[in-house]
Amino acid sequence: MRSMGNSISSSSRKAIDVGAASASFSEENTSMKMGFDKKIEDGIQESPIASKFLKLFSELEDCDEIEQKVKILEMNEVMEKMHQKEFYFVFTVDLFNRMNQMIDEKKLSMENAILILKNVVYCKVLNFPRFSRFQRTSLDERLKKIITDEEKKKEGKNEKLLVDLCESCIILGEIYQELPKEINFICVHYLLKAALDKEENEKAQKEVEIALIALNHLKSFDLEIELFLNEIKEIIEYHQEHHNLTRIAYQSAWEFLVCRLLKGELIKGVIVNELHFGREAARELEELSKFVDWKREKEENEKRRKKTKEELDLMRWLEALKQYLFKCQLWNEELNGILRSIAQVYRASRDNFTEMYETCLDSFLNASDGEVVTVGDLLSGGAVDAVLEEIQRPTLDDKLAGESLMFFMNMLENAKEKSLFKKKEAKRKADNMKLLERMEEEGYEDIIFCFNGMLHFLWMNYEHRMACDVSYYFVNV
């Protein structure tokens, strides 16, 4: 293996040498630990998958450009077999910095570096959504400079290069790190342009998918909707007619729209009435739910379990809907379908899918705390029934019990406010009576007893404004 130069530390050389992948790491190799405890790290060091990838990477600088492409294809096959800990262990700040140095030393072409990054990007978005090791590496800075330099060209811009670089910077960046405004605008423009490609072949579909996923990873929430609304609307409408997008691409297009462009009366109407968000989101939840093995045995370490593609897609939709239900300012009957679908997932996930279960409850909380969802909507959408069923479970923990109580607290407060400004008092009373009837059917006295038994503990530990109001609501509803 060729020398890596004086600018790379001995610990970094170990980190990307195949011998170091299978041998014990010294105490100084802290950059490769990245938060793993010693026991976990020892296990990953012995991983044949991680070792093979690092060996292939170390061999790249001794190959010509064509040979590199062959090795990169092999690296991609290895990458696809990685589990989360292996992926995090291999793709470190040191590795990305080393790639940048290899480019400087002309040991790795920019074209091949992008090919590696595209593979990392694709593997990350499909399997490891919370990975972020790229921001502020020397390679990240290089890509940003190329983006701005390329965009400044008056003619002969390489738009394919711009798209590839934007995808890498956005998707591999820090979770909460926002790109500079100039780069952000460039990325949105070219990614939307790439996502509008309507070619019907596997390669084109994959490029559209990654472009939409990258758009959805943008951290900026201050986008000018007039500049982008027509394009994202066209992408969604074309899919609704021709079904050309993958599930994750379609979800990403919607999330980009509802979570970043949710401003003004025009956009609200487009989302709810023209593009039928409620109908589409409910259908996606129901379809994905069919592919989840809800009866599987719960694993001891649920967070480290490798999730199926359908589970990851379902969680992406649930997270997006949780945000939408908090922000939405226009409601119609179709949107009640979202609540019904979330209620179905809520019930199905309660035993073996803790993250989904909690996200569903958070969605109900956001809906009850928002500006437009009424008690009547929560009743007809099945949210009330779902929470009433769950709060009586003897195994419900304190945190979830507290959130369930807050759900009813929000309904009390919002019912009062909406009765003054948006609803007739008679309708409010009718909705509250329906709620009371449902509680009586489920065992009203038992529910009140359970609530009151929790109140003091929850008030002391979770929510100070519960002490008097909850009892008042359920006695006087």
N, C-alpha and C positions, 0 to 999 in steps of 0.2 A: 504493500500500500504506500502511496506517495506521502511525503511529508505534508502536513496540513499547515505549516507555516508557524512563525513565532507568535502570531496574534491569538492562537488557540491554546488554551490552558491544557495542562496534562490531564486534568479531570475531564475536560471536554473531549480530548482524544480518546480517553477510555470509554466515554459514553457512546461513541459511534464506532468503536472497534468491536468486531464480533467476539473477540476474546472476553471483553468486558461484559458483554451481554450475558455470558453464561458463567462468569466467575464472580467472586465476591467483590462488591464495590467498596472502595475506601471511604472513610468518614468524610473526606473532603468533597466527595461527589454529591454535594447537596442539591445542585441544580437538577439532577435526574430524579431526586426523591420527590420533589414537588408535592409534598404533603402526604405521601404514602407512609404508613407505619412500616417498621422494619420487617415484620412478619410478612406483610403483603409484598413488599419489594423483593424479599428473598425468593418468593415464589415466582415472581415475574422474571427475575434474572435467569431462572432455569427454563423459561418458556421457549420451546423450539420455534414457535411462530415469531416471537419478538427477536430471537437470535438470528433467524433466517433473514428477516427484513433488514436488520442492522448490517448483516454481512453483505447483502445485495447493495445496500446504500453505500457501504465503504468501498465497494468495487467499482462504483460509477466513474470515479475520477481516473481510473486506469483504462477506460473504454473510449472509443471514438463515438461520435454522435449517434450513428446507426446502432452500434452495440448497446449504447445507453438506452435507446428506445426499447430494445428487447428486454433488458433487465428491468426497466420501469414497468413493462407489462407484467413481468413475473412478480415484481414488488406489489403491484395492484392485486394480483391473485392472493398473495399472502395477507395483504391488508384486509381483504374481505373476510378472512377467517379469524381476525382478532376479536377478542372480547374487550370490554371497556377498559379494564386495568392495563391490558397490553397496549391498547391504543394510546392511552394517556402516558404510559411509560416510554413509548418510542418517540412520540412527537413532542419533543421538548423545545424550549427556547434555544438550547445549544444546537439541536439538529437544524432548526430553521436558520440560525446564524451561520452554521457551517455551509448550508446550501448557498447562502449569499456570498460567502467567501469563495466557494468553488466557482461561482459565476464570475467573480472578480478575477480569479486566477485562470479563467477560461478552461476550467476542467468540467464545467457543466454549462451547456447552452441554455439560453433563456427559454427557448422553445421547450426543451426537456424539463426544465425547472417548473414551467407552467403545467406540463403534463403530470408531473408528480403532484403538484398542488391541486389540480382538478380532481385527481383520484382521492386525495385526502378530503377535499371538500365533499365529494359525493358520499364517501364512507361516513363522514361526520354527520351529515344531515339525516342520513337514513338510520343511523345506529346510535350516535353519541351526541345528542343535541346540546349538552351543557359544556362541551369541550371549548376551552379558549386559552391558547398558548401563543398566539401569533402576534398580537398587538404589541407594538414597540420593539419588535425584533428588527435587526438590520435588514432582513428581507422584506418585512412589511414596509419599512421606510423606502426601500428601493422601488417597490411596486407603486406606492403612492406618487413618487416622483415621476415614474414612467407615465402614469395616468394623466397627470397634469401636463407633462411635456407633450404627450401624444395629442391631447385635446387642443393644445395651442396651435397645432399645425393648421394652416389655412387650407391645405389640400393634401390628399393622400393619407388620410387618417386610417389606421388599422383598427376598424371597429371590432373585429373578432378578438384582437389582443385586448382592447379596452374592456370588453365584456368579461373575458377570462380573468383579467386583473381585478376588476371590480368584484367579481364573485369571490375571489380569494381573500381580498381585504375585508369584505363584509362578513363572510361566513366564518372565517377563521379568527376574526377579531374578538376582543373582549366582549362579554355579554352586555355590559352597560356602557361601553365606550362608543361615543358618537364620532363619526368621521368629520373632518373639516367640512364646512358648508360647501365649499367649491367642489370638492371631490364627491360629496353626497349628491349634489345636483347632477354631476356628470354620470354617476352610477345609475341614478333613477332613469335618466334619459336613455342610456344605452341598454340597460336591462329590460326596460319596457319594450324597446324596439326589438330586442332578441326574443322576448316572450310573445310577440305578435306573429312570429313565424308560424305559418299554417301548413308546412310540409308534413306529409303523413309517412314518416319512416322512424325507426327506433332511435337513430342518432339525433334527428331533429327534435323528437319528443324529449329526449334526455336533456338536450340543451335548453329547451323551453322550461323544463322542470327546474333545473338548477337556477336559471335566471329568476324565476318566480320565487323560489326559496330564498335566494339572495335578497330580493326586494323585501321579503318578509322579515329578514334579519336586520334591516336598517334600523338604527337606533333613533333617528330623527322623527319627532312627532310634529314638526313644524313645516309641513310640506304645503305648497300652494296647490290646492285641489284643481284649480282651473287648468293647470298645466298637465295634469295626469289623469283626470277623471275619465275622459273619453277613451284613452288607451286601455285602462284597466276594465272599464265597462265593456269594451269590445271583446277583450279576452274572455271575460265571464260569459257574455252572451253567446259567443261563438262556441264555447264548450257546451253550454246548455242545449245548443242545437245539434252539434256534431260530436260531442263527447271525445274530444281530442286530447284532453289533459289527463295525467295520472291523478290519483286521489290526493297525493301530497301537493301536487302543483295547483290543483283546484282550491284546496284548503288555503294554500299560501296566497293565492290571488285574493281570496275573500278576506283573509286576515290583514293583508296589506291595505285593503280598502276600509274595512270597518274599524281598525285600530289606529290608523294613521291619517285617515282622511275624513273622520267623522265630524265634520263641521258644516254649519250652514243648512238652511232649509232644502236647498237643491240636493245635496248629497244624502240627506236623510231620506228624502223621497225616492231617490234612485235605489238606495239599498233596500228599502222596505217594500216599495210598491212596484218598481220597474224590474229589479233583479230578483225579487222574491227571496230575500235572505232567509226568512223563517222557514219556508218550504224546503229550500235547498239544504240548509244546515240540519234540519230534522231528518231529512232523508239520508244524509251522509252518516249521521250518528246511528241511525237504525241499521244501515247496511253494514257498517263496520262492526257493530255489536254482534252481528251474526257469526263473525269469524273469531271471536274471542272465546277461549275456553274458560267460562266463568266457574266451572265446577272443579278446576284443577286444585291440587293441594297447595296451600300457602307455604312458601319457602321461608326459612328462618331469617334470611337477610333479603327482604323484598326489594330494597333499593338497588342491590347489586345484581339482581336477576336480569338476564338478557331478555328484553321484551320482544315480542313478535312485531312485525311490521304493522299489523292491524292495531295492536295496542298503542304503538307510538303514534300512528295516525289519529286514533281516537283521542289520545291525550292532547294532541295538538288542537283538535277541534274544541275539546272541553276548555282548554286554556283560553282560546280565542273567544269562546262564548262567555266565559267568565268576565272577560274584559268588556265585551259588548253589552252584557246585561247591566253593567254598572254605568256605562256611558250613554246608552241609547236614549234618544229623546223623542222617538216616534214609535208607536206600537200599533199593531193590527192583529186580527185573529190568527193569521199565519204564524206569528211569532209565538203564540201559545203552544204551537207544535214543538218549538225548541224546549220549552219547559217540560212537556210530556216526554220527550226523548231523553232529556237529562234525568228525569225521574226514573225512567226505566234503567238507565245505566247506574244510577244511585242505588237502586235496590239490588241489581245484579252484582255490583262490585263490593258490597259491604263486607263480605267474609274474606275475600282473598286479594282484593285490589285496593289497598289503603289509599294510595295516591289519587286514584280516580274517584274513590268515594268522597274524599275530603274536597276535591276540586268541584264535584257536583254540589256539595253542601255550600261551598263558597259561592257558587253560581246563584243558588237560591238566595243567599244572603245579599248578594249584589243586586239581584232583581228586586228584593223587598226594600232595599235601601235606595233604589234609583228614583228617578223623577216621574216615570210614566207607568210603571207596572203596578196595577191595583191589586187589592185583596181578591177581587173577582177573577183577575187574570191568574193569580197564583192558585186559586181554587180550581178553576177550569183547566189549568195546565198541569194539575196533579202534584204541584210542589207541596201543598199543605198536607195532603194525604201521605206523601212520602216521608215528610219530616215527623208527622204524628206517629206513624208506624215505628220509625227508628228511635224516637226519644224514649219509648217505653222498653227498649231492649235492656236487659240487666247488665250486659257487657259494654254498654256505651261508656266511653271514657269521659273524663271531666271536660276536656277541651271541646269535644264534639257536642257534649251536652250544653255547654255554654254557648256555642255557636247556634245550636238549635233554638235555645231561648232567645237569642238575639234576633233570629228570623221572625219570631212572633212579636218581639219588641218593635222591630222595624215596621211590621204591618200595622201595629197600633198607631205609631207616630205618623206614618204616611197616610193612613186612612183618615186621620184627623185633618192633615194638611190638604189632602186632595178633595176632601168634602167641602172645603172652603173655596177652592179655586177651580176645580176641574170636574167635580161630580155633584150630583144632587144628593141631598141628605138621605132621601128615601132609598136611593141605590146603595149608599154606603151601609145603611142599616140592614138592608137585605143581604149584602155580601157578608157582613159580620154575623148575621143570623145563620147563614149557610155554614160559616166556619164553626159556630157553636154546635150546630147539628152534627157536623162531622166529628167533633170532639166527643160529643155525647155517644155517638155510635161506637167510638173507639174506647169508651170508658172514661167519661169526663172527670169523675171524682178521682179515679186513680191517677189520671194525668196531672190534675192540680196537686195532688198529694206528692207526686214525684217532683213536680216543679218546685213546690215550696220546700221540699226536703233538700234540694240542691242550692236554693237561693243564697243562703248565707255563705257557703263555701265559694260559690261562683262570684258572689259580690266581692269577697275578700281577695280572690285570686285573678279574676278575669275582667269583670265589667262592673264598675262602680255604680252605674246608673240603673242597675237592675233591681235594687233592693225593694223599692215600693211599686214600681210601675208594672212589673210583670204580674204580680198578684192582682193588682187593680184591673188589668186587662182581662184576665181569665175569669174574674168574678163578675165583671160588669160588661162583658162583650155583648 
